[in-house]
Amino acid sequence: MLKQIEGSYAVAEVVSQCRPNVISAYPITPQTHIVEGLADIVGAGRLDAEFVNVESEFSAASVVLGASAAGARAYTATTSQGLLLMSEVIYCIAGMRLPIVLTCANRAISAPLSIWNDQQDSMAVRDAGWIQLHAEDNQEASDLHIQAFKIAEQTFLPVMVCMDGFILTHAFEPVDIPEQKQVDDFLPAFKPRHIVDPRWPRGIGLFADPRFYMETRYILHRALEKSEETIKEVSSEFAKAFGRESGGFIKTYKLEEADVVVISMGSVVGTIKELIDQLEEEGKKVGLLQICSYRPFPRKAVYNALKDKMNIVVLEKCISLGRGGILASDVRWSFPRAEKKDRNISSFVAGLGGRNISTDDLRYMVEKVAKEPVEFEFLGLREELIAEKDM
Amino acid sequence: MKEQSKYLEGVDKKDLFSSGHRACGGCGQALAARLVADAAGENTIACVATGCLEVFSSPYPDPSWRIPFLHSLFENAAAVASGVDAAYKALKKGPVNIIAQGGDGSTADIGFQSISGMFERGHNVLYVCYDNEAYMNTGVQRSSFTPYGARTTTTPTGNTTRKKNMPMLAADHGISYVATATVDDFRDLQMKIRKALTIEGPKYIHILAPCPLGWGHHGELTVEICRLAKDTGLFPIYEIVDGKVTNVRKIPVKVPVEEYLKPQGRFKHLFKKGVPSKVVDEIQEIANQNIERFNL
């Protein structure tokens, strides 16, 4: 049913339809409404689950770790500092192959304190062994949660659904909230693989000496690579069951004819599409490649979609300080070395700490790279605030 | 032999924490962990913090546990146990004994917040602290349970602060059952574990577990050192039931702290040429305060 609803509450509704047994969370802006929504749903008796109010994100992640290891379908949500505080547990959850789903309401990282949107937080744990899916709008954010539980429980990999803080979490949009029966038909009951249960005593979380550790990382890496198939399958099953496309590996927009291709992920792709339409009217051919699954990274899909494209620009809301664009280096790595010489891959960082990214900013970026490649640039920087002596 | 069998009368021995682990000879924690597992029985899940116990008992592929064992990190055993408890409630499974276990570092220092959260939320979890009074797994560094005067690798001239009083901090959360125990009295320790597990909600048991490596005593003295810790008044044995201190163990014959300190290398610097320093008097004062406070 189509509902005019805030993104966070849409996610709360849909997560509850996935029938998690244990929810544990700690409040942090801009994630708070998601867990408030779930607390309401549990409180009203619409969902039979344990809602554990913890004293920190570190414990929230630890509670869902314990719950999942005991056989429960478990969910948590966080953002920014909360995700960083969780990070030690985040690595453990993946290493222990616990199929937990987490919503990351993407937000900037301190210092200075900024509660506004960018994607530095989920990037900080990109190497932890989680699947990371990025939503474009609130419909997709909701849909991705339904897919996330299925993907996680088929692959025994945790899934992080990333949605831009405020831009999505606090935006009211019409969202199709499915019927409970549709979700029940799509998402089978969780069948855990290994659990702590006195009937079958076993150890979970043993330590591994140098004879064993490396293989666990290899297996986890391969499992993440292999999850590509599951992510694609679940996305097409979802399309069949719910009648709309959501998620998957990559998506493209007006790519075939494009002279310049913009690569990005998250809610900013909406603005990019708008610009592409404007430019099309002016006779300029620009296309979009949207990264839906950031981990595993769709290297082959990016290559196959762009192998004839010579002018590519990567726009991202994150930065590896002292290095540059993170998504840009993933994209650059997607092309064979010999081919790189005549292909220009420009890198722009934008929207950090909630700085607005306008179509004018994007137009400047696209027009600039149409003329010459850009190694690395901050888009929309306020030069008047920057003094040489501070650098 | 006859005396020994009498000593073990009423002690559960089920080998749920099996031999063949990698603890040092005379390890108080290994002994305590076995007593705890055997008292709790098969219907138990152990959520263990990183530390000595975890390292010597859970190397892949040969863990020592014959009950389900769950480990992830140093500072989250209580939160992980909370999650197991929540899962059991949500899945309508159980009843089951959930025992979170950790050393003094993971209890008093880095894991204190998650324990406080578990107590405050009222999970049906028993937290057992194996207190060996320093970070032994990493090579004897000071923790906030390291006693006054003790030498560790990060307090080379002797610790200048007094031990954090965890049983009282636990009790002040309003939990129903708190107890202290040592590894010299098997029956008392196991009785407290069994009693705790009959109580719904959070419980805390603090076990003094001497570490021959870190304390610098001979392994065969572990049990004797515990007796001396009790008989000097330095480690009072009591229960706190619903906020009231009860079942305090009376000291049969009071022993001066010197007798406890002298067999231990970590206090050796307090006796230059056999003469006790004034720190020994201060430690005696701590014992005296305990004797008075608990009417030992």
Interface residues (C-beta under 8 A of the other chain):
Chain A: N21 V22 S24 D48 A49 E50 V52 N53 V54 E55 S56 F58 S59 S62 V63 V64 L65 G66 A67 S68 A69 A70 G71 A72 A74 E88 V89 C92 M96 V196 D197 P198 W200 P201 R202 G203 I204 G205 L206 F207 A208 D209 F212
Chain B: E42 N43 T44 I45 C47 E54 V55 S58 P59 Y60 P61 P63 W65 R66 I67 P68 F69 L70 H71 S72 L73 E75 N76 A79 V80 A81 S82 G83 V84 D85 A86 A87 Y88 K89 A90 L91 K93 V96 Q113 S114 S116 G117 E120 R121
